[in-house]
Amino acid sequence: MQFFNEIIPVEGRIRPAVGQFSLESNPLNWIGCRDRIAALFKETDSGLFFSHDPDEGEPIAKFIWKTENILDLSCRSRFQKTNHNYTLWVAPSHFWMSCGVRRSLLTLLLRQGLHYNSDKDNYEEVLFYNGTNNYALQTKAAILRFLFGFTEYVSPGGHQLVAPGWTSLFKFLDEKQVRRLLREPIPSSEKSMIGAGKLWG
C-alpha cells in the first residue's frame, strides 16, 4: 500500500489539535468530538480529513492498512497527503463507508493510529493504547470480536438500523451482549468448536 502521489490543497491557516476531523469544506471545519463527526460523516461522503503531528500521517495509514489486513479486506482505504504536513486525507473503503457503526469505529482507529510505529509494529499495544481517553479499552471485547470477522452490526431488535457511535453501543458490554450485536456478514457453513462460547464463537 502507498499514498497517492497527488497532494491535496486545503485552505486554512489555523493548525488544529492533533486527532481532529473535518469533512470537505473550504476552509476546513475541524471537529474534535468523534461522536459529532460520526453523526455528520455519511455514506455518500468521499472521505474526511484527519489532523496529526507534522509529517506523521504515514504511520496512521499503515495502522489502518494493518487492520484491513487482519480483516482480510479485498478493497483498501486510500490516503493522500495535503499541502499541510499535519493534515491527512482519508478515503475509507466501501467496507467502512457502508455502515455508520463501522465509520464510527474507523474514527476511533484513526485516533489509535496516532501512536503506531510501523518499524516496531506495535499494533496490539497501540490498538488499546490508553491515552487521553480509553474508548478502545472500554470497548475491547467488541473490537476483538470485530477483528475476528464479526463485522455486521445487528440492532437489539434484529434489524440493521442507524445506530449511535461505537463507544455508546459497546462501552463495558459483556461477551454475551457483544456476540448478540456483532455477527458474521455471511454466516459460515462450517463452524469450528474451537472458541465456542467465546467472543469469536
Backbone torsions as a table, in degrees:
resi	resn	phi	psi	omega
1	MET	NA	147.1	177.0
2	GLN	-152.0	165.5	177.9
3	PHE	-72.4	151.7	168.4
4	PHE	-69.1	143.2	-175.3
5	ASN	-70.3	-31.4	-175.8
6	GLU	-67.2	133.7	175.9
7	ILE	-90.8	129.0	179.8
8	ILE	-87.5	121.9	176.8
9	PRO	-79.0	132.6	176.9
10	VAL	-129.1	148.4	178.7
11	GLU	-88.9	155.4	174.9
12	GLY	127.1	131.2	-178.6
13	ARG	-108.0	-11.9	-179.4
14	ILE	-91.5	121.0	179.9
15	ARG	-77.4	125.9	-179.0
16	PRO	-76.1	163.2	172.0
17	ALA	-64.3	152.7	179.2
18	VAL	-63.2	137.3	176.1
19	GLY	89.7	16.2	177.7
20	GLN	-96.6	164.1	-176.1
21	PHE	-125.9	152.4	172.0
22	SER	-146.6	137.0	169.1
23	LEU	-78.9	174.2	180.0
24	GLU	-65.2	122.2	176.1
25	SER	-162.3	165.8	-177.7
26	ASN	-134.8	105.3	-1.6
27	PRO	-75.5	175.2	179.9
28	LEU	-66.0	142.9	179.4
29	ASN	-111.0	96.6	-172.5
30	TRP	-77.3	137.4	-178.3
31	ILE	-128.1	128.6	-178.9
32	GLY	-90.3	-23.6	-175.8
33	CYS	-85.0	122.3	-179.2
34	ARG	-65.5	-39.0	179.4
35	ASP	-63.0	-37.8	-179.4
36	ARG	-68.6	-43.8	-179.9
37	ILE	-69.0	-35.5	179.5
38	ALA	-64.0	-35.1	178.9
39	ALA	-69.3	-30.8	-179.2
40	LEU	-87.7	-23.8	-173.6
41	PHE	-81.1	106.5	-172.8
42	LYS	-105.7	162.6	180.0
43	GLU	-59.3	-28.5	-178.0
44	THR	-80.5	-11.2	178.3
45	ASP	-72.0	148.5	179.9
46	SER	-84.1	-16.0	179.6
47	GLY	162.6	-163.5	178.6
48	LEU	-153.7	162.3	176.8
49	PHE	-96.0	148.7	-179.0
50	PHE	-136.3	134.6	-177.3
51	SER	-96.8	145.9	-176.1
52	HIS	-151.7	175.8	175.0
53	ASP	-64.4	152.6	-178.3
54	PRO	-52.8	130.9	175.9
55	ASP	62.3	26.1	-179.4
56	GLU	-117.0	27.0	179.7
57	GLY	-77.7	-33.0	-174.8
58	GLU	-63.1	-42.9	177.3
59	PRO	-59.7	-33.9	178.2
60	ILE	-64.0	-45.8	178.0
61	ALA	-60.5	-42.9	-179.6
62	LYS	-65.6	-33.1	176.9
63	PHE	-65.3	-43.9	178.6
64	ILE	-66.7	-42.5	178.5
65	TRP	-61.6	-38.0	178.0
66	LYS	-65.2	-40.0	175.5
67	THR	-59.9	-42.6	179.7
68	GLU	-68.5	-30.3	172.8
69	ASN	-64.2	-44.7	179.0
70	ILE	-60.2	-40.3	179.7
71	LEU	-78.1	-7.8	179.8
72	ASP	57.8	46.1	179.5
73	LEU	-80.0	137.4	179.5
74	SER	-81.0	-30.3	179.7
75	CYS	-109.6	127.7	-174.2
76	ARG	-105.7	155.3	174.8
77	SER	-69.8	154.2	-179.5
78	ARG	-115.5	148.7	-178.7
79	PHE	-131.8	143.8	174.8
80	GLN	-137.9	142.8	173.7
81	LYS	-78.2	161.3	177.4
82	THR	-120.0	-178.9	178.2
83	ASN	-72.6	-7.3	172.6
84	HIS	-106.2	124.1	-174.3
85	ASN	-73.8	5.9	177.1
86	TYR	-116.2	11.1	-177.9
87	THR	-128.0	127.7	-178.5
88	LEU	-116.6	135.7	173.2
89	TRP	-93.0	127.6	-178.6
90	VAL	-116.2	119.7	175.3
91	ALA	-112.3	91.1	-174.7
92	PRO	-64.5	150.3	176.9
93	SER	-68.0	167.7	179.5
94	HIS	-57.4	-33.3	179.5
95	PHE	-52.9	-47.6	-179.1
96	TRP	-75.7	-38.8	-172.7
97	MET	-73.6	-21.1	-172.9
98	SER	-77.0	-5.9	-174.8
99	CYS	-147.7	129.9	-179.2
100	GLY	-61.7	-34.9	179.4
101	VAL	-67.5	-40.0	177.2
102	ARG	-66.1	-40.6	179.0
103	ARG	-61.7	-39.3	178.1
104	SER	-64.1	-43.3	177.1
105	LEU	-62.1	-38.8	179.5
106	LEU	-59.1	-40.5	178.8
107	THR	-63.7	-36.1	176.4
108	LEU	-65.5	-43.9	-179.3
109	LEU	-66.1	-36.1	176.4
110	LEU	-60.4	-42.5	178.0
111	ARG	-63.9	-42.9	178.9
112	GLN	-62.6	-35.6	-178.8
113	GLY	-63.6	-15.3	176.7
114	LEU	-59.6	-21.9	-175.0
115	HIS	-105.5	6.5	-175.0
116	TYR	-80.1	137.7	174.3
117	ASN	-120.8	106.1	-174.1
118	SER	-67.3	-26.4	177.1
119	ASP	-67.8	-41.1	177.8
120	LYS	-82.7	-20.7	-175.7
121	ASP	50.9	56.0	-177.9
122	ASN	-89.6	45.1	-173.1
123	TYR	-57.6	-53.5	-175.8
124	GLU	-63.2	-39.5	178.3
125	GLU	-62.3	-42.3	-177.1
126	VAL	-74.3	-34.4	-176.8
127	LEU	-54.4	-39.1	180.0
128	PHE	-116.7	31.8	177.8
129	TYR	-58.4	131.6	-176.3
130	ASN	-107.6	83.8	-178.5
131	GLY	-97.9	-121.9	-177.3
132	THR	-69.1	-22.2	172.7
133	ASN	-136.5	168.4	178.7
134	ASN	-128.3	39.5	-178.3
135	TYR	-59.9	-37.2	179.3
136	ALA	-67.1	-43.3	177.9
137	LEU	-64.7	-37.9	-179.8
138	GLN	-65.7	-22.1	-178.7
139	THR	-120.6	27.9	-174.0
140	LYS	-57.2	-44.1	-178.7
141	ALA	-59.8	-41.9	-179.0
142	ALA	-69.9	-40.3	179.0
143	ILE	-63.4	-44.3	179.3
144	LEU	-62.2	-44.9	179.4
145	ARG	-62.5	-41.4	178.2
146	PHE	-58.2	-45.8	-178.3
147	LEU	-68.6	-20.3	174.1
148	PHE	-79.3	-0.2	175.6
149	GLY	105.5	2.3	178.2
150	PHE	-91.5	77.9	-166.2
151	THR	-105.1	4.1	-177.7
152	GLU	-99.3	116.3	177.0
153	TYR	-81.1	129.0	175.8
154	VAL	-122.0	122.7	-177.7
155	SER	-64.5	160.0	-179.8
156	PRO	-54.5	-25.9	177.9
157	GLY	-81.1	-3.1	177.4
158	GLY	92.5	4.4	-178.6
159	HIS	-118.6	151.6	175.1
160	GLN	-80.5	115.4	-177.2
161	LEU	-128.6	165.8	171.6
162	VAL	-64.1	128.9	-173.3
163	ALA	-125.5	161.2	174.6
164	PRO	-67.6	-178.2	-175.5
165	GLY	-65.0	165.6	-177.1
166	TRP	-53.5	-50.1	-176.2
167	THR	-64.6	-42.9	179.3
168	SER	-60.7	-35.3	-178.2
169	LEU	-74.6	-41.6	-165.8
170	PHE	-114.7	1.8	-176.3
171	LYS	-57.8	118.5	173.5
172	PHE	60.9	22.1	176.9
173	LEU	-73.7	149.8	176.5
174	ASP	-84.2	173.4	-174.4
175	GLU	-59.8	-41.4	-178.9
176	LYS	-61.3	-43.2	179.3
177	GLN	-65.6	-41.9	179.9
178	VAL	-64.1	-40.9	179.7
179	ARG	-61.1	-34.8	179.9
180	ARG	-69.4	-32.4	-173.4
181	LEU	-91.4	-26.1	-179.6
182	LEU	-116.1	118.2	-177.4
183	ARG	-122.4	168.3	173.1
184	GLU	-69.0	139.3	177.5
185	PRO	-59.3	-42.8	176.2
186	ILE	-127.6	116.1	-177.7
187	PRO	-55.6	133.9	-179.8
188	SER	-77.3	141.0	179.5
189	SER	-79.8	-17.0	179.8
190	GLU	-119.6	122.3	-179.7
191	LYS	-113.6	134.0	175.7
192	SER	-94.2	145.8	177.8
193	MET	-80.0	-10.5	177.0
194	ILE	-66.6	125.9	179.2
195	GLY	83.1	8.1	179.1
196	ALA	-57.5	133.5	-178.6
197	GLY	83.2	-0.1	179.2
198	LYS	-103.8	-174.9	-176.8
199	LEU	-58.9	-34.0	-176.7
200	TRP	-93.6	3.4	-177.6
201	GLY	-93.8	NA	NA
